[in-house]
Amino acid sequence: MTIFLLVLAYLLGSIPFGLIVGKVGYGIDIREHGSGNLGATNTFRTLGKKAGIIVTVADILKGTVATVIPLLVGADMNALFFGIFAVVGHVFPLFAKFRGGKAVATSAGILLGYTPLLFVGILVCFIICLYLSKYVSLSSVITAVLAFAYTFFVDDIPLRIIMGLIAFIVVYRHLANMKRILNKTEPKITWL
């Protein structure tokens, strides 16, 4: 049962909502536009707000569903470990030639399913960072690192392990973005 649920979590994470929304709704493969990424940020930039919101919510829910299902069926492993399999699926999706997103929304979905208050906290943190910096990538990295730092103030070792992995993945996946910020070539968002 545990192995089946881990595989299911990976497959859930592998659903490339950015690709699906782009092809079905707009006739566009977003991997051929913008950053070439399948995540929500490139969807916003390439297809607009409506598509971006749909992909963001869907990517968050991948992590949430992967985390909640084991709780519902009484799996013998901490639910967070199923969530991280969804993140791996999102980053290396079976259904999109292992070329996926940067793990931010799906990772947030894990927290929504496991500890909703922390999800709200990181969402507020992300929005504040985004408002101040106007960089999605920088806001994502700061939020991931702060979420990991938070785990040292609570008695939840599995949460610390998973948030450490997530922070590493998010930072690693955004290294090119950080270089572009330093070179002042990273695009900023506009609030209008």
DRENVEXLUM-392590 format. One line per field, with one value per atom (N, C-alpha, C): residue in one letter; x, y, z. Coordinates in steps of 0.001 Angstrom, whole numbers. Layout:
DRENVEXLUM-392590
rest: A	...
px: X	...
py: Y	...
pz: Z	...
***
This chain:
DRENVEXLUM-392590
rest: M	M	M	T	T	T	I	I	I	F	F	F	L	L	L	L	L	L	V	V	V	L	L	L	A	A	A	Y	Y	Y	L	L	L	L	L	L	G	G	G	S	S	S	I	I	I	P	P	P	F	F	F	G	G	G	L	L	L	I	I	I	V	V	V	G	G	G	K	K	K	V	V	V	G	G	G	Y	Y	Y	G	G	G	I	I	I	D	D	D	I	I	I	R	R	R	E	E	E	H	H	H	G	G	G	S	S	S	G	G	G	N	N	N	L	L	L	G	G	G	A	A	A	T	T	T	N	N	N	T	T	T	F	F	F	R	R	R	T	T	T	L	L	L	G	G	G	K	K	K	K	K	K	A	A	A	G	G	G	I	I	I	I	I	I	V	V	V	T	T	T	V	V	V	A	A	A	D	D	D	I	I	I	L	L	L	K	K	K	G	G	G	T	T	T	V	V	V	A	A	A	T	T	T	V	V	V	I	I	I	P	P	P	L	L	L	L	L	L	V	V	V	G	G	G	A	A	A	D	D	D	M	M	M	N	N	N	A	A	A	L	L	L	F	F	F	F	F	F	G	G	G	I	I	I	F	F	F	A	A	A	V	V	V	V	V	V	G	G	G	H	H	H	V	V	V	F	F	F	P	P	P	L	L	L	F	F	F	A	A	A	K	K	K	F	F	F	R	R	R	G	G	G	G	G	G	K	K	K	A	A	A	V	V	V	A	A	A	T	T	T	S	S	S	A	A	A	G	G	G	I	I	I	L	L	L	L	L	L	G	G	G	Y	Y	Y	T	T	T	P	P	P	L	L	L	L	L	L	F	F	F	V	V	V	G	G	G	I	I	I	L	L	L	V	V	V	C	C	C	F	F	F	I	I	I	I	I	I	C	C	C	L	L	L	Y	Y	Y	L	L	L	S	S	S	K	K	K	Y	Y	Y	V	V	V	S	S	S	L	L	L	S	S	S	S	S	S	V	V	V	I	I	I	T	T	T	A	A	A	V	V	V	L	L	L	A	A	A	F	F	F	A	A	A	Y	Y	Y	T	T	T	F	F	F	F	F	F	V	V	V	D	D	D	D	D	D	I	I	I	P	P	P	L	L	L	R	R	R	I	I	I	I	I	I	M	M	M	G	G	G	L	L	L	I	I	I	A	A	A	F	F	F	I	I	I	V	V	V	V	V	V	Y	Y	Y	R	R	R	H	H	H	L	L	L	A	A	A	N	N	N	M	M	M	K	K	K	R	R	R	I	I	I	L	L	L	N	N	N	K	K	K	T	T	T	E	E	E	P	P	P	K	K	K	I	I	I	T	T	T	W	W	W	L	L	L
px: 827	0	868	1906	2776	3455	4010	4700	3723	2531	1502	1202	1061	734	1892	3130	4283	4337	4063	4022	2881	1725	576	917	1611	2003	2914	3875	4774	3987	3058	2266	1370	809	23	898	2086	3009	3425	3411	3841	2823	1604	599	1021	1356	1890	778	201	-941	-606	615	1005	957	1420	1399	-33	-839	-2230	-3032	-2955	-3712	-3254	-1956	-1426	-1898	-1826	-2186	-3696	-4455	-5903	-6581	-6189	-6875	-6360	-5078	-4478	-3744	-3627	-2907	-1421	-885	515	1222	2435	3299	4168	3887	4593	6079	6474	7903	8677	7937	8571	8491	8049	7883	8454	8766	9255	10488	10425	11555	11623	10550	10495	10071	9743	9375	7890	7525	6118	5356	6010	5374	4450	3934	2929	3479	4715	5258	5320	5848	5923	4533	3600	2219	1617	1820	1342	1923	3232	3909	3526	3322	3066	1583	719	-702	-1621	-1124	-1952	-2431	-3181	-3590	-4510	-5517	-6485	-5787	-4971	-4251	-3273	-2613	-1651	-2289	-3468	-4179	-4604	-5122	-5550	-4373	-3242	-2068	-1523	-1506	-1028	-1872	-3186	-4089	-3940	-3889	-3747	-2423	-1345	-36	2	-638	-735	-1501	-2626	-3479	-2812	-1875	-1122	-413	246	950	0	-1126	-2103	-2723	-3166	-3804	-2817	-1578	-565	-290	-433	-185	-1387	-2586	-3799	-4241	-4102	-4574	-4002	-2693	-2165	-2763	-3094	-3741	-5118	-5832	-7188	-7209	-6178	-6166	-5318	-4734	-3958	-2649	-1901	-596	377	1351	2304	3465	3479	4576	4033	4859	4452	3980	2864	2246	3168	4094	5014	5856	6193	7040	6300	4990	4205	4166	4071	4080	5357	6501	7768	7858	7195	7163	6383	5353	4618	5515	6337	7267	8272	8802	9738	9039	7775	7002	6811	6610	6429	7721	8837	10129	10596	10350	10751	9532	8609	7338	7464	6949	6924	6184	5126	4260	4738	5898	6421	7932	8362	9779	10718	10226	11024	11528	10810	11139	9984	10092	8953	9193	8473	8525	9596	9499	10555	10166	9057	8675	7982	7767	7259	5793	4908	3471	3156	3749	3466	3983	5132	5660	4722	4189	3219	1993	1608	465	673	1903	2203	1846	2264	1992	505	-201	-1646	-2307	-1836	-2411	-1944	-733	-126	-253	-4	-80	-571	-1880	-2453	-2003	-1726	-1275	74	969	2266	2081	1140	831	420	-468	-912	274	1118	2297	3236	3507	4431	3783	2468	1771	1892	1692	1828	3269	4218	5638	5964	5468	5727	5162	3928	3283	4039	4476	5240	6558	7275	8553	8335	7267	6980	6624	5868	5494	6726	7641	8827	9873	10073	11158	10701	9449	8877	9537	10290	10904	10217	9579	8939	10001	11102	12144	12756	13100	13682	12690	11431	10390	10229	10317	10205	11348	12563	13747	13692	13401	13332	12276	11115	10020	10386	11012	11413	12426	13387	14415	13797	12902	12246	11348	10676	9836	10701	11867	12798	13288	13639	14110	13041	11783	10665	10648	11037	10937	11853	12833	13715	13064	11881	11158	9966	9787	8705	9285	8608	9080	8464	8975	8465	9630	10341	11536	11202	10127	9806	9565	8904	8669	10004	10930	12247	12985	12938	13623	13036	11706	11051	11236	11118	11306	12757	13695	15094	15295	14681	14750	14105	12945	12231	13042	13597	14404	15587	16227	17358	16908	15800	15296	14937	14220	13785	14987	15946	17137	17899	18117	18867	18182	16859	16113	16081	16408	16376	17766	18820	20174	20354	19835	19952	19204	18059	17296	18087	18756	19549	20682	21309	22366	21794	20590	19974	19598	19211	18918	20193	21297	22578	23002	22679	23028	21965	20897	19781	19087	18993	18291	17060	16799	15622	14380	13321	12113	11403	10912	10100	8630	7808	6364	5816	4674	3960	2656	2214	1014	-251	-137	-1332	-1897
py: -1206	0	1265	1278	2453	2741	1692	1872	2367	1800	2232	3715	4162	5563	6490	6047	6854	7020	5916	5989	6895	6763	7613	9087	9376	10751	11295	10484	10912	11169	10284	10432	11670	11940	13173	14395	14383	15483	15636	14527	14526	15121	15349	15925	17348	17619	18930	19926	20519	21399	22588	23103	24205	23802	22595	22074	21819	21216	20888	22158	23124	24369	25096	25128	25805	25170	23841	23157	23124	22790	22657	24026	24958	26246	27272	27128	28185	27668	26344	25778	26095	26281	26679	25691	25318	24542	25563	25779	26856	26551	25314	24995	25663	26127	26804	28320	28815	30255	30668	31934	32468	31740	31296	30590	29129	28655	27248	26339	26934	26184	25847	24728	24307	24869	25654	26128	27312	27773	28834	30173	30510	31818	31966	30942	31011	30991	30307	30301	31697	32374	33762	34633	34524	35397	35076	33786	33362	33415	32984	32824	33817	34517	35498	35057	35960	35756	34561	34428	33342	31987	31755	30490	30328	31415	31362	30961	31517	31179	29709	29241	27843	26902	27185	26320	26395	27585	27722	26886	27023	26275	24774	24361	22933	22379	23138	22681	22613	23564	23501	22252	22009	20876	19527	19451	18201	17833	18807	18554	18263	18971	18776	17384	16986	15672	14552	14686	13661	13550	14632	14641	14135	14445	14120	12664	12124	10753	9741	9746	8786	8945	10196	10425	9777	9860	9312	7795	7157	5693	5077	5925	5417	4770	5377	4844	4876	3972	3824	4813	5688	6640	8055	8945	10334	10909	11617	12139	13055	13723	14633	13919	12669	11934	11628	11512	11342	12662	13752	15065	15326	14934	15189	14389	13241	12479	13254	13977	14824	15948	16502	17556	17010	15824	15202	14982	14561	14394	15705	16782	18097	18572	18349	18792	17904	16587	15609	14799	15431	14773	13673	12521	11396	11771	12579	12885	14084	14637	15782	15653	14436	14155	14611	14533	14830	16286	17164	18589	19353	19662	20245	21624	21895	23205	23303	24343	24625	24304	23612	23008	23930	25182	26134	25864	25872	25723	24343	23298	21935	21767	22376	22340	23067	24194	24914	24049	23273	22374	21324	20864	19916	20553	21806	22479	22740	23024	23218	21949	20794	19538	19116	19518	19028	20013	21289	22321	23631	23768	24923	26284	26381	27670	28066	27105	27405	27787	27131	27497	28971	29385	30786	31704	31301	32102	32274	31179	31305	32065	31949	32703	34206	34610	36020	36477	35644	35966	36135	35223	35286	36578	36904	38104	39363	39434	40597	40715	39592	39598	39998	39479	39790	41264	41800	43214	44113	43735	44561	44413	43181	42938	42918	42494	42290	41136	40300	39109	37862	37081	35837	34868	34756	33798	34112	35355	35745	35515	35850	35645	34166	33318	31876	31342	31785	31325	31785	33059	33586	32850	32646	31968	30534	29808	28419	28348	29251	29257	29623	30598	30976	29858	29145	28018	26933	26676	25708	26205	27478	28041	27908	28094	27974	26608	25561	24192	23969	24842	24696	25220	25808	26324	25441	24339	23397	21997	21177	19814	18862	18933	18091	17770	16712	16337	16018	15247	15014	16301	17287	18572	19261	19200	19813	19148	17828	17094	17468	17417	17693	19153	20073	21489	21777	21037	21167	20720	19596	19103	20091	20590	21537	22818	23343	24567	24334	23177	22861	22821	22119	21997	23367	24164	25484	26381	26403	27238	26754	25452	24895	25202	25031	25256	26744	27620	29053	29688	28894	29452	30357	29908	30731	32056	32002	33234	34191	33622	34464	35155	34426	35032	36160	35945	36995	38214	37991	39124	39939	39252	39941	40708	40118	40771	41784	41888	42797	42471	41157	40722	39874	39652	38864	39743	39255	40088	40281	41488	41789	41693	41488	41460	42881	43079	44354	44051	44977	44759	45248	45843	46372	45373
pz: 0	0	0	836	929	-405	-1027	-2311	-3368	-3382	-4335	-4156	-2907	-2641	-3010	-2807	-3201	-4721	-5436	-6909	-7347	-6697	-7019	-6782	-5687	-5383	-6478	-6910	-7989	-9274	-9591	-10816	-10745	-9565	-9385	-9651	-9079	-9285	-10732	-11455	-12858	-13821	-13355	-14255	-14610	-15873	-16263	-16594	-15563	-15779	-16675	-16577	-17452	-18915	-19198	-20563	-21030	-20155	-20497	-20771	-19848	-20015	-21276	-21498	-22686	-23982	-24063	-25307	-25524	-24467	-24605	-24736	-23899	-23881	-24876	-25283	-26090	-27327	-27449	-28579	-28541	-27342	-27166	-26236	-26600	-25716	-24978	-23699	-22995	-22816	-23069	-23006	-24143	-25144	-26284	-26172	-25002	-24805	-23452	-23330	-22062	-21571	-20303	-19697	-20136	-20782	-21171	-20031	-18899	-17702	-17714	-17102	-17048	-15852	-15033	-13811	-14000	-12867	-12859	-13349	-12981	-13363	-14875	-15546	-17010	-17631	-16987	-17484	-17399	-16269	-16130	-17234	-17435	-18401	-19832	-20116	-21487	-21855	-20930	-21254	-20544	-19540	-18856	-17485	-16842	-15446	-15246	-16113	-15938	-15975	-16993	-17113	-15959	-15576	-14482	-13167	-12907	-11669	-11681	-12807	-12915	-12654	-13289	-13128	-11703	-11120	-9737	-8791	-8882	-7993	-8220	-9483	-9791	-9271	-9424	-8942	-7416	-6753	-5288	-4872	-5536	-5144	-5376	-6330	-6514	-5219	-4615	-3362	-2217	-2197	-1121	-1183	-2362	-2516	-2187	-2672	-2392	-897	-176	1267	2053	1587	2350	2148	952	694	1687	1964	2940	4330	4698	5997	6029	4907	4839	4882	4306	4259	5367	6218	7351	6960	6051	5640	6809	6770	7878	7826	6853	6703	6868	7382	7552	6210	6231	5010	4221	4899	4219	3158	3423	2482	1179	1266	42	-734	20	-616	-1386	-826	-1507	-2804	-2856	-4112	-5179	-4764	-5719	-6233	-5349	-5756	-6773	-6500	-7451	-8794	-8751	-9985	-10722	-9967	-10591	-11261	-10597	-11121	-12276	-12131	-13163	-13596	-14339	-14662	-15723	-15385	-16316	-17594	-17469	-18606	-19441	-19104	-19867	-20055	-20347	-20644	-19534	-18289	-17096	-17052	-17744	-17748	-17125	-15844	-15153	-14582	-13499	-12869	-11803	-10986	-10012	-8575	-8392	-7100	-6115	-6459	-5468	-5108	-6099	-5815	-5233	-5798	-5303	-3874	-3578	-2210	-1247	-1686	-851	-598	-1605	-1456	-380	-213	868	2205	2388	3654	3849	2763	2869	3406	2973	3437	4815	5191	6438	7596	7319	8352	7729	7598	6902	7432	8732	9280	8703	8552	7941	6480	5809	4418	4341	5230	5242	5522	6454	6792	5616	4882	3743	2598	2471	1433	1692	2941	3322	3095	3507	3327	1846	1025	-415	-1016	-642	-1188	-775	481	954	191	72	-665	-2122	-2714	-4113	-4287	-3336	-3403	-3303	-2406	-2177	-3282	-3770	-4736	-6193	-6398	-7738	-8501	-7781	-8379	-7821	-8691	-8252	-7742	-8469	-8110	-6744	-6506	-5222	-4087	-4322	-3313	-3001	-4017	-3829	-2976	-3285	-2549	-1094	-882	491	1295	699	1395	1743	820	1081	2220	2215	3262	4616	4635	5886	6418	5514	5942	6584	5997	6584	7948	8040	9309	10395	10012	10960	11637	10911	11455	12651	12857	14015	15294	15140	16311	16680	15953	16269	16408	17187	17438	16408	15173	14089	13146	13466	12692	11234	10941	9527	8748	9376	8713	8427	9377	9179	8016	7961	6882	5526	5431	4142	3738	4691	4354	3979	4582	4183	2742	2382	999	34	426	-434	-622	473	372	-568	-446	-1329	-2790	-3054	-4434	-4997	-4210	-4687	-4966	-4049	-4257	-5491	-5592	-6725	-8056	-8083	-9334	-9728	-8786	-9071	-9177	-9244	-9312	-10534	-11672	-12887	-12711	-12033	-11772	-10885	-9868	-8964	-9727	-10648	-11472	-12326	-12870	-13693	-12848	-11598	-10709	-10482	-10223	-10019	-11269	-12441	-13715	-14174	-13375	-13665	-14992	-15275	-16493	-16175	-14893	-14485	-14595	-15277	-15402	-14062	-13864	-12680	-13056	-12029	-12286	-12183	-12780	-12629	-11902	-11100	-10275	-10954	-12121	-12795	-13781
***
